[in-house]
Amino acid sequence: MTVGGRVLRAPWQARTWLATFQIAAGSTVGILAFTMLSVVGSAVLVLTLVGIRWLPMSALLWCGRTCTRMHRSRFAALRGEPIPAVVHPPPAGQGLRSRVRVELQQPAVRSRLAYSLLSSLVLTPGAAILMTLWTAGLLGTTIVGYAWALPARNGFGWGLHEPSTLLALTAAGLLLLFGTPWVVRGMAAWDAAVATRLLTSSHVDQLARRVEVLSENQIRLLDAADAERRRIERDLHDGTQQRLTSLAMNLGIARELLSHLPPDAHKLIADAHEEAKQALTELRGFVRGLYPAVLDDRGLDAALSGIAARLPLPVHLAVDVQPRPSRTIEAAAYFVVSEALTNVAKHTEAENVHIEVNRRDDRLRIQIVDDGCGGASLEKGSGLRGLRDRVRSVGGELRIHSPVGGPTVLDVELPCVS
């Protein structure tokens, strides 16, 4: 289509009138937003003087959310371009003051309030200007039809019945009538661009939210895997282990009562009895390594004390983890210490081990020090790499310092969620 054709069609196209309604609706929402924010803002100032701050601030944030939803509905209905919402749920389980403070620190919330104020300051006068332009264009274009009803001269001394004046006003009306659509479209495009910039999250915010979602999914998967390990441990402990214990006991009784059998038969029963006892011992070790029941029942201190008691060298243990972290973090800490002590017993020739486990705010810190031969490295053995991978799977960090000749210091930090 030629330029002339686009100009002639512009006043009659749906796009033009949708843009006009967009600006008009935006000015209406802007006036409402300005009124709400002004009233609530004044309340914030007044109540802050008497020490009441967070309740009106919460009302201010609610006003911002409400106005933002109306603006999004406006764009979805009139432009067919819904602006995606930025979801930042307030932290659960905290008081009003903490939730308001966290929400105010989010850039998306501040941008949302900024757009509500900007739309009220720009779209309201913009809508008035557009209505004036449309009205002037329509009146000027059709002035020939109603000029007879006008006085011969107006206040400016124009002769409204003179052909030259009527021609000039008609030309001005046509200019406004065919030029206003482009002003309307430009203003609507500016409004959409600003709204898209301020009401949607930036690329950094989107990545941060994506990381947050992935972290939440990771925690849920770890919790599910941890719950499954506990279920398997209970099934083995209450089912298979009990049946195997009963089998070993029955074979032991048969071994005593049937001592008169031929030597070969008696030897088969004795071998079966020893195999059952050995299988029971291995199953108990497997169940303990899968998920120790004492960890659920009595906590990390008792579970680590059990590991230390089984180690064939002195272990000095200090545990302070109140309040208790989540089960997933407790399990990770338990298996880190268990695997580390197994490595110490196998490879270091140590004579003493010192273990310190403590919680400081939102971090669980584990330090394991042995006086062995040293030389341990994350690059040399799969055991330490497995420890590092397990720690990283729950968002923790593992560091090791082990010069040749010792001592070896293993530091672990885990995110602590109660």
NORZI-V62419 format. One record per residue. N is the residue number from 1. RES is the residue in one small letter. SS is DSSP state (H for helix, E for strand, L for the rest). PHI is phi in degrees with one decimal (NA if undefined). PSI is psi in whole degrees, 0 to 359 (999 if undefined). Layout:
n=N res=RES ss=SS phi=PHI psi=PSI
n=N res=RES ss=SS phi=PHI psi=PSI
//
This chain:
n=1 res=m ss=L phi=NA psi=138
n=2 res=t ss=L phi=-71.7 psi=167
n=3 res=v ss=H phi=-61.2 psi=317
n=4 res=g ss=H phi=-61.7 psi=320
n=5 res=g ss=H phi=-63.6 psi=319
n=6 res=r ss=H phi=-63.9 psi=321
n=7 res=v ss=H phi=-65.9 psi=317
n=8 res=l ss=H phi=-68.4 psi=328
n=9 res=r ss=H phi=-83.4 psi=338
n=10 res=a ss=H phi=-54.3 psi=315
n=11 res=p ss=L phi=-65.8 psi=339
n=12 res=w ss=L phi=-102.6 psi=357
n=13 res=q ss=L phi=-80.8 psi=146
n=14 res=a ss=H phi=-62.8 psi=328
n=15 res=r ss=H phi=-58.5 psi=320
n=16 res=t ss=H phi=-64.9 psi=315
n=17 res=w ss=H phi=-75.7 psi=329
n=18 res=l ss=H phi=-64.0 psi=321
n=19 res=a ss=H phi=-65.6 psi=321
n=20 res=t ss=H phi=-62.9 psi=314
n=21 res=f ss=H phi=-63.7 psi=327
n=22 res=q ss=H phi=-61.0 psi=314
n=23 res=i ss=H phi=-68.2 psi=318
n=24 res=a ss=H phi=-63.7 psi=315
n=25 res=a ss=H phi=-65.6 psi=323
n=26 res=g ss=H phi=-63.3 psi=322
n=27 res=s ss=H phi=-67.7 psi=323
n=28 res=t ss=H phi=-63.6 psi=312
n=29 res=v ss=H phi=-64.2 psi=323
n=30 res=g ss=H phi=-62.9 psi=317
n=31 res=i ss=H phi=-62.3 psi=316
n=32 res=l ss=H phi=-62.0 psi=316
n=33 res=a ss=H phi=-64.0 psi=317
n=34 res=f ss=H phi=-63.3 psi=319
n=35 res=t ss=H phi=-64.2 psi=312
n=36 res=m ss=H phi=-62.4 psi=312
n=37 res=l ss=H phi=-67.5 psi=327
n=38 res=s ss=H phi=-67.3 psi=315
n=39 res=v ss=H phi=-64.6 psi=312
n=40 res=v ss=H phi=-67.7 psi=321
n=41 res=g ss=H phi=-61.3 psi=319
n=42 res=s ss=H phi=-63.5 psi=320
n=43 res=a ss=H phi=-63.6 psi=323
n=44 res=v ss=H phi=-61.4 psi=314
n=45 res=l ss=H phi=-63.4 psi=316
n=46 res=v ss=H phi=-68.4 psi=313
n=47 res=l ss=H phi=-71.0 psi=333
n=48 res=t ss=H phi=-62.8 psi=326
n=49 res=l ss=H phi=-65.7 psi=334
n=50 res=v ss=L phi=-103.3 psi=11
n=51 res=g ss=L phi=90.1 psi=4
n=52 res=i ss=L phi=-104.6 psi=107
n=53 res=r ss=L phi=-120.5 psi=316
n=54 res=w ss=H phi=-76.5 psi=330
n=55 res=l ss=H phi=-66.2 psi=310
n=56 res=p ss=H phi=-65.4 psi=329
n=57 res=m ss=H phi=-63.9 psi=321
n=58 res=s ss=H phi=-63.5 psi=321
n=59 res=a ss=H phi=-64.7 psi=323
n=60 res=l ss=H phi=-62.4 psi=317
n=61 res=l ss=H phi=-65.1 psi=323
n=62 res=w ss=H phi=-63.7 psi=318
n=63 res=c ss=H phi=-59.8 psi=317
n=64 res=g ss=H phi=-61.6 psi=318
n=65 res=r ss=H phi=-64.7 psi=319
n=66 res=t ss=H phi=-64.5 psi=313
n=67 res=c ss=H phi=-63.8 psi=323
n=68 res=t ss=H phi=-64.1 psi=319
n=69 res=r ss=H phi=-62.9 psi=321
n=70 res=m ss=H phi=-66.7 psi=320
n=71 res=h ss=H phi=-64.4 psi=319
n=72 res=r ss=H phi=-63.8 psi=319
n=73 res=s ss=H phi=-63.2 psi=323
n=74 res=r ss=H phi=-61.2 psi=313
n=75 res=f ss=H phi=-68.7 psi=321
n=76 res=a ss=H phi=-64.8 psi=322
n=77 res=a ss=H phi=-79.5 psi=321
n=78 res=l ss=H phi=-100.0 psi=339
n=79 res=r ss=L phi=-115.6 psi=347
n=80 res=g ss=L phi=65.8 psi=22
n=81 res=e ss=L phi=-127.0 psi=79
n=82 res=p ss=L phi=-62.3 psi=136
n=83 res=i ss=L phi=-90.3 psi=120
n=84 res=p ss=L phi=-62.6 psi=140
n=85 res=a ss=L phi=-76.2 psi=148
n=86 res=v ss=L phi=-97.8 psi=111
n=87 res=v ss=L phi=-93.3 psi=116
n=88 res=h ss=L phi=-131.5 psi=82
n=89 res=p ss=L phi=-62.9 psi=139
n=90 res=p ss=L phi=-66.0 psi=151
n=91 res=p ss=L phi=-61.4 psi=130
n=92 res=a ss=L phi=-78.9 psi=155
n=93 res=g ss=L phi=75.7 psi=14
n=94 res=q ss=L phi=-119.8 psi=163
n=95 res=g ss=L phi=-74.2 psi=174
n=96 res=l ss=H phi=-59.6 psi=318
n=97 res=r ss=H phi=-60.8 psi=315
n=98 res=s ss=H phi=-67.1 psi=319
n=99 res=r ss=H phi=-65.1 psi=317
n=100 res=v ss=H phi=-64.5 psi=318
n=101 res=r ss=H phi=-62.8 psi=316
n=102 res=v ss=H phi=-64.1 psi=319
n=103 res=e ss=H phi=-68.1 psi=322
n=104 res=l ss=H phi=-68.1 psi=337
n=105 res=q ss=L phi=-79.7 psi=351
n=106 res=q ss=L phi=-83.0 psi=126
n=107 res=p ss=H phi=-57.5 psi=325
n=108 res=a ss=H phi=-63.5 psi=325
n=109 res=v ss=H phi=-69.0 psi=316
n=110 res=r ss=H phi=-64.4 psi=321
n=111 res=s ss=H phi=-64.2 psi=323
n=112 res=r ss=H phi=-63.2 psi=315
n=113 res=l ss=H phi=-65.2 psi=322
n=114 res=a ss=H phi=-63.1 psi=319
n=115 res=y ss=H phi=-67.5 psi=322
n=116 res=s ss=H phi=-60.1 psi=317
n=117 res=l ss=H phi=-69.8 psi=317
n=118 res=l ss=H phi=-64.5 psi=319
n=119 res=s ss=H phi=-63.8 psi=323
n=120 res=s ss=H phi=-69.6 psi=326
n=121 res=l ss=H phi=-81.6 psi=334
n=122 res=v ss=H phi=-103.7 psi=314
n=123 res=l ss=H phi=-72.7 psi=329
n=124 res=t ss=H phi=-64.4 psi=306
n=125 res=p ss=H phi=-66.3 psi=329
n=126 res=g ss=H phi=-63.1 psi=318
n=127 res=a ss=H phi=-65.1 psi=321
n=128 res=a ss=H phi=-63.2 psi=319
n=129 res=i ss=H phi=-64.3 psi=317
n=130 res=l ss=H phi=-64.6 psi=318
n=131 res=m ss=H phi=-62.2 psi=322
n=132 res=t ss=H phi=-64.2 psi=316
n=133 res=l ss=H phi=-64.2 psi=315
n=134 res=w ss=H phi=-62.1 psi=316
n=135 res=t ss=H phi=-65.4 psi=315
n=136 res=a ss=H phi=-63.3 psi=319
n=137 res=g ss=H phi=-64.0 psi=317
n=138 res=l ss=H phi=-67.2 psi=316
n=139 res=l ss=H phi=-66.5 psi=319
n=140 res=g ss=H phi=-67.4 psi=321
n=141 res=t ss=H phi=-67.0 psi=326
n=142 res=t ss=L phi=-103.8 psi=15
n=143 res=i ss=H phi=-62.5 psi=331
n=144 res=v ss=H phi=-61.4 psi=327
n=145 res=g ss=H phi=-73.8 psi=335
n=146 res=y ss=H phi=-124.7 psi=13
n=147 res=a ss=H phi=-62.4 psi=331
n=148 res=w ss=H phi=-61.7 psi=334
n=149 res=a ss=H phi=-85.7 psi=355
n=150 res=l ss=L phi=-90.3 psi=156
n=151 res=p ss=L phi=-65.7 psi=159
n=152 res=a ss=L phi=-60.1 psi=322
n=153 res=r ss=E phi=-133.0 psi=143
n=154 res=n ss=L phi=-95.4 psi=189
n=155 res=g ss=L phi=-65.8 psi=339
n=156 res=f ss=L phi=-89.6 psi=359
n=157 res=g ss=L phi=85.4 psi=12
n=158 res=w ss=L phi=-77.9 psi=139
n=159 res=g ss=E phi=-86.3 psi=99
n=160 res=l ss=L phi=-71.9 psi=349
n=161 res=h ss=L phi=-99.5 psi=359
n=162 res=e ss=L phi=-79.9 psi=139
n=163 res=p ss=H phi=-57.8 psi=321
n=164 res=s ss=H phi=-65.2 psi=321
n=165 res=t ss=H phi=-67.3 psi=315
n=166 res=l ss=H phi=-61.6 psi=321
n=167 res=l ss=H phi=-65.6 psi=318
n=168 res=a ss=H phi=-65.6 psi=316
n=169 res=l ss=H phi=-67.2 psi=322
n=170 res=t ss=H phi=-65.0 psi=318
n=171 res=a ss=H phi=-64.4 psi=319
n=172 res=a ss=H phi=-64.7 psi=320
n=173 res=g ss=H phi=-62.7 psi=317
n=174 res=l ss=H phi=-63.6 psi=320
n=175 res=l ss=H phi=-60.8 psi=315
n=176 res=l ss=H phi=-67.5 psi=320
n=177 res=l ss=H phi=-63.3 psi=319
n=178 res=f ss=H phi=-92.6 psi=348
n=179 res=g ss=H phi=-94.7 psi=331
n=180 res=t ss=H phi=-59.8 psi=321
n=181 res=p ss=H phi=-53.6 psi=325
n=182 res=w ss=H phi=-75.1 psi=328
n=183 res=v ss=H phi=-66.3 psi=317
n=184 res=v ss=H phi=-60.5 psi=312
n=185 res=r ss=H phi=-64.2 psi=320
n=186 res=g ss=H phi=-63.6 psi=318
n=187 res=m ss=H phi=-66.6 psi=320
n=188 res=a ss=H phi=-65.2 psi=319
n=189 res=a ss=H phi=-65.1 psi=319
n=190 res=w ss=H phi=-62.1 psi=317
n=191 res=d ss=H phi=-60.5 psi=316
n=192 res=a ss=H phi=-65.9 psi=320
n=193 res=a ss=H phi=-65.2 psi=316
n=194 res=v ss=H phi=-65.8 psi=318
n=195 res=a ss=H phi=-62.9 psi=318
n=196 res=t ss=H phi=-62.9 psi=322
n=197 res=r ss=H phi=-70.6 psi=321
n=198 res=l ss=H phi=-95.5 psi=334
n=199 res=l ss=H phi=-97.4 psi=353
n=200 res=t ss=L phi=-111.6 psi=159
n=201 res=s ss=L phi=-78.5 psi=151
n=202 res=s ss=L phi=-73.5 psi=171
n=203 res=h ss=H phi=-60.9 psi=322
n=204 res=v ss=H phi=-65.7 psi=318
n=205 res=d ss=H phi=-63.7 psi=320
n=206 res=q ss=H phi=-63.8 psi=318
n=207 res=l ss=H phi=-64.7 psi=319
n=208 res=a ss=H phi=-63.2 psi=318
n=209 res=r ss=H phi=-64.9 psi=321
n=210 res=r ss=H phi=-63.2 psi=317
n=211 res=v ss=H phi=-62.2 psi=319
n=212 res=e ss=H phi=-62.4 psi=317
n=213 res=v ss=H phi=-64.5 psi=316
n=214 res=l ss=H phi=-62.8 psi=321
n=215 res=s ss=H phi=-64.4 psi=318
n=216 res=e ss=H phi=-63.5 psi=318
n=217 res=n ss=H phi=-64.0 psi=321
n=218 res=q ss=H phi=-62.9 psi=317
n=219 res=i ss=H phi=-63.1 psi=318
n=220 res=r ss=H phi=-63.6 psi=319
n=221 res=l ss=H phi=-64.5 psi=318
n=222 res=l ss=H phi=-65.2 psi=320
n=223 res=d ss=H phi=-64.3 psi=320
n=224 res=a ss=H phi=-65.5 psi=317
n=225 res=a ss=H phi=-63.9 psi=321
n=226 res=d ss=H phi=-65.1 psi=317
n=227 res=a ss=H phi=-63.4 psi=323
n=228 res=e ss=H phi=-66.5 psi=321
n=229 res=r ss=H phi=-62.3 psi=319
n=230 res=r ss=H phi=-64.2 psi=322
n=231 res=r ss=H phi=-64.4 psi=315
n=232 res=i ss=H phi=-62.6 psi=320
n=233 res=e ss=H phi=-61.8 psi=317
n=234 res=r ss=H phi=-65.3 psi=318
n=235 res=d ss=H phi=-63.4 psi=316
n=236 res=l ss=H phi=-67.4 psi=319
n=237 res=h ss=H phi=-68.8 psi=317
n=238 res=d ss=H phi=-87.4 psi=341
n=239 res=g ss=H phi=-111.3 psi=282
n=240 res=t ss=H phi=-59.5 psi=316
n=241 res=q ss=H phi=-64.4 psi=321
n=242 res=q ss=H phi=-67.4 psi=320
n=243 res=r ss=H phi=-66.7 psi=321
n=244 res=l ss=H phi=-67.9 psi=324
n=245 res=t ss=H phi=-62.8 psi=316
n=246 res=s ss=H phi=-62.7 psi=320
n=247 res=l ss=H phi=-63.3 psi=315
n=248 res=a ss=H phi=-63.0 psi=320
n=249 res=m ss=H phi=-64.3 psi=316
n=250 res=n ss=H phi=-63.9 psi=320
n=251 res=l ss=H phi=-67.1 psi=324
n=252 res=g ss=H phi=-64.4 psi=319
n=253 res=i ss=H phi=-64.8 psi=316
n=254 res=a ss=H phi=-63.0 psi=324
n=255 res=r ss=H phi=-62.4 psi=324
n=256 res=e ss=H phi=-80.1 psi=319
n=257 res=l ss=H phi=-78.1 psi=332
n=258 res=l ss=L phi=-105.3 psi=38
n=259 res=s ss=L phi=-68.2 psi=343
n=260 res=h ss=L phi=-81.1 psi=354
n=261 res=l ss=L phi=-66.7 psi=165
n=262 res=p ss=L phi=-56.8 psi=152
n=263 res=p ss=H phi=-54.9 psi=320
n=264 res=d ss=H phi=-63.4 psi=316
n=265 res=a ss=H phi=-65.9 psi=318
n=266 res=h ss=H phi=-63.4 psi=322
n=267 res=k ss=H phi=-65.8 psi=323
n=268 res=l ss=H phi=-62.7 psi=318
n=269 res=i ss=H phi=-65.9 psi=318
n=270 res=a ss=H phi=-64.3 psi=318
n=271 res=d ss=H phi=-64.1 psi=318
n=272 res=a ss=H phi=-62.6 psi=321
n=273 res=h ss=H phi=-63.1 psi=316
n=274 res=e ss=H phi=-66.4 psi=320
n=275 res=e ss=H phi=-64.2 psi=319
n=276 res=a ss=H phi=-63.5 psi=318
n=277 res=k ss=H phi=-65.7 psi=320
n=278 res=q ss=H phi=-65.6 psi=318
n=279 res=a ss=H phi=-63.2 psi=322
n=280 res=l ss=H phi=-65.0 psi=319
n=281 res=t ss=H phi=-63.1 psi=316
n=282 res=e ss=H phi=-65.7 psi=321
n=283 res=l ss=H phi=-65.3 psi=320
n=284 res=r ss=H phi=-62.2 psi=318
n=285 res=g ss=H phi=-64.0 psi=321
n=286 res=f ss=H phi=-65.8 psi=316
n=287 res=v ss=H phi=-63.4 psi=318
n=288 res=r ss=H phi=-63.7 psi=322
n=289 res=g ss=H phi=-75.7 psi=333
n=290 res=l ss=H phi=-67.9 psi=308
n=291 res=y ss=L phi=-168.8 psi=111
n=292 res=p ss=L phi=-71.0 psi=128
n=293 res=a ss=H phi=-62.7 psi=328
n=294 res=v ss=H phi=-63.8 psi=336
n=295 res=l ss=H phi=-65.2 psi=319
n=296 res=d ss=H phi=-72.3 psi=319
n=297 res=d ss=H phi=-75.5 psi=316
n=298 res=r ss=H phi=-124.4 psi=355
n=299 res=g ss=L phi=94.8 psi=181
n=300 res=l ss=H phi=-67.0 psi=324
n=301 res=d ss=H phi=-60.4 psi=310
n=302 res=a ss=H phi=-66.3 psi=321
n=303 res=a ss=H phi=-65.4 psi=317
n=304 res=l ss=H phi=-69.8 psi=328
n=305 res=s ss=H phi=-62.7 psi=323
n=306 res=g ss=H phi=-64.5 psi=319
n=307 res=i ss=H phi=-63.3 psi=314
n=308 res=a ss=H phi=-61.6 psi=324
n=309 res=a ss=H phi=-68.0 psi=332
n=310 res=r ss=H phi=-85.3 psi=349
n=311 res=l ss=L phi=-78.0 psi=135
n=312 res=p ss=L phi=-80.7 psi=38
n=313 res=l ss=L phi=-158.8 psi=159
n=314 res=p ss=E phi=-63.2 psi=134
n=315 res=v ss=E phi=-125.4 psi=124
n=316 res=h ss=E phi=-102.3 psi=113
n=317 res=l ss=E phi=-116.5 psi=131
n=318 res=a ss=E phi=-132.9 psi=120
n=319 res=v ss=E phi=-127.2 psi=128
n=320 res=d ss=E phi=-143.7 psi=94
n=321 res=v ss=L phi=-128.2 psi=42
n=322 res=q ss=L phi=-97.5 psi=133
n=323 res=p ss=L phi=-73.0 psi=160
n=324 res=r ss=L phi=-63.6 psi=139
n=325 res=p ss=L phi=-76.4 psi=183
n=326 res=s ss=L phi=-67.3 psi=162
n=327 res=r ss=H phi=-62.5 psi=323
n=328 res=t ss=H phi=-62.8 psi=316
n=329 res=i ss=H phi=-69.5 psi=321
n=330 res=e ss=H phi=-60.0 psi=315
n=331 res=a ss=H phi=-63.5 psi=318
n=332 res=a ss=H phi=-62.2 psi=317
n=333 res=a ss=H phi=-63.2 psi=318
n=334 res=y ss=H phi=-61.5 psi=311
n=335 res=f ss=H phi=-71.7 psi=331
n=336 res=v ss=H phi=-64.0 psi=312
n=337 res=v ss=H phi=-64.2 psi=317
n=338 res=s ss=H phi=-60.6 psi=313
n=339 res=e ss=H phi=-67.8 psi=321
n=340 res=a ss=H phi=-63.5 psi=317
n=341 res=l ss=H phi=-67.5 psi=325
n=342 res=t ss=H phi=-62.1 psi=317
n=343 res=n ss=H phi=-64.3 psi=321
n=344 res=v ss=H phi=-61.8 psi=314
n=345 res=a ss=H phi=-66.0 psi=328
n=346 res=k ss=H phi=-84.6 psi=323
n=347 res=h ss=H phi=-120.2 psi=343
n=348 res=t ss=L phi=-101.4 psi=342
n=349 res=e ss=L phi=57.2 psi=35
n=350 res=a ss=L phi=-76.9 psi=156
n=351 res=e ss=L phi=-108.6 psi=339
n=352 res=n ss=E phi=-145.5 psi=148
n=353 res=v ss=E phi=-133.1 psi=134
n=354 res=h ss=E phi=-116.4 psi=127
n=355 res=i ss=E phi=-124.4 psi=129
n=356 res=e ss=E phi=-128.2 psi=124
n=357 res=v ss=E phi=-125.8 psi=121
n=358 res=n ss=E phi=-147.1 psi=156
n=359 res=r ss=E phi=-110.1 psi=129
n=360 res=r ss=E phi=-127.8 psi=107
n=361 res=d ss=L phi=58.8 psi=245
n=362 res=d ss=L phi=-104.8 psi=23
n=363 res=r ss=E phi=-129.7 psi=137
n=364 res=l ss=E phi=-104.6 psi=119
n=365 res=r ss=E phi=-108.9 psi=134
n=366 res=i ss=E phi=-125.8 psi=128
n=367 res=q ss=E phi=-128.2 psi=126
n=368 res=i ss=E phi=-121.9 psi=120
n=369 res=v ss=E phi=-123.1 psi=128
n=370 res=d ss=E phi=-127.0 psi=155
n=371 res=d ss=L phi=-100.0 psi=35
n=372 res=g ss=L phi=-81.3 psi=200
n=373 res=c ss=L phi=-78.6 psi=348
n=374 res=g ss=L phi=72.6 psi=198
n=375 res=g ss=L phi=82.9 psi=8
n=376 res=a ss=L phi=-73.1 psi=146
n=377 res=s ss=L phi=-150.2 psi=145
n=378 res=l ss=L phi=-67.5 psi=337
n=379 res=e ss=L phi=-84.0 psi=342
n=380 res=k ss=L phi=-90.6 psi=321
n=381 res=g ss=L phi=-121.7 psi=149
n=382 res=s ss=H phi=-75.6 psi=337
n=383 res=g ss=H phi=-62.2 psi=311
n=384 res=l ss=H phi=-68.3 psi=324
n=385 res=r ss=H phi=-64.8 psi=322
n=386 res=g ss=H phi=-63.6 psi=321
n=387 res=l ss=H phi=-61.1 psi=313
n=388 res=r ss=H phi=-60.7 psi=318
n=389 res=d ss=H phi=-64.8 psi=321
n=390 res=r ss=H phi=-66.1 psi=319
n=391 res=v ss=H phi=-64.5 psi=316
n=392 res=r ss=H phi=-65.7 psi=331
n=393 res=s ss=H phi=-64.0 psi=337
n=394 res=v ss=L phi=-106.4 psi=14
n=395 res=g ss=L phi=82.5 psi=22
n=396 res=g ss=L phi=-99.8 psi=183
n=397 res=e ss=E phi=-131.8 psi=146
n=398 res=l ss=E phi=-129.9 psi=131
n=399 res=r ss=E phi=-130.3 psi=145
n=400 res=i ss=E phi=-134.9 psi=137
n=401 res=h ss=E phi=-128.1 psi=112
n=402 res=s ss=E phi=-144.4 psi=78
n=403 res=p ss=L phi=-67.7 psi=155
n=404 res=v ss=L phi=-61.2 psi=131
n=405 res=g ss=L phi=96.9 psi=351
n=406 res=g ss=L phi=82.5 psi=180
n=407 res=p ss=L phi=-78.2 psi=168
n=408 res=t ss=E phi=-105.3 psi=128
n=409 res=v ss=E phi=-120.0 psi=122
n=410 res=l ss=E phi=-113.0 psi=118
n=411 res=d ss=E phi=-112.0 psi=130
n=412 res=v ss=E phi=-130.3 psi=136
n=413 res=e ss=E phi=-125.3 psi=129
n=414 res=l ss=E phi=-121.1 psi=141
n=415 res=p ss=E phi=-66.5 psi=130
n=416 res=c ss=L phi=-105.3 psi=111
n=417 res=v ss=L phi=-116.1 psi=122
n=418 res=s ss=L phi=-73.8 psi=999
//
